């Protein structure tokens, strides 16, 4: 089966994400983390915003948020942020933002050209003193997983996505199918009472040096990690435009 697929009740996006699942995912403190590292009332561009689980709370905190996604079904769930239907790679708005967000480990996409296109879009929309805040799988996340392994819930294996095994709440299991040439292929299964979803996807192991190379190629530079587990990174504009 293709590594990029999704099954289950309700709308499924082109990259296999179940809208009903994302509508039930708690933001897990992410809006608060972003707010902590963002000036009051700042403008925020949420790239790959999905149902607005990060964008809407940031709007409630007083930020001006534009939520971008290529799924109309996802954007239909956004409550208060301004929405734009577009792929990240092709987005070119006239506005500039204090912060651009790349959440949900988008920078670990196996496609290097697409990864740099994501970063280039973020860079293009930054105000002069702006920053990109991104969530990624650091190398140690991959090192804790094994091909053929099955991992149930927990922030260690599904960082940023809290799940519980109680009635009325999502339960999730990560099944690693293979790890080949640094690319992990996996399927996550979600269960909620009598409903069942699957999502197959791939993610690439990047070192900090790999990430920094991609940032520099996109006109950005690594600034610092925002969390102790290194799953959140801050990048700023590079001193010079990329060659």
Secondary structure by P-SEA (a helix, b strand, c coil): ccccccccccccccccccaaaaaaccccaaaaaaaaacccbbbbbbccccccaaaaaaaaaccbbbbbbcccccccccccccccccccccccccbbbcbbbbcccccccccaaaaaaaaaaaaaaccccbbbbbccccaaaaaaccccccccccccccccbbbbccccbbbbbbbbcccccccccbbbbbbcccbbbbbbbbbbbbcaaaaaaaaaaacbbbcccccccccbbbbcccccccc
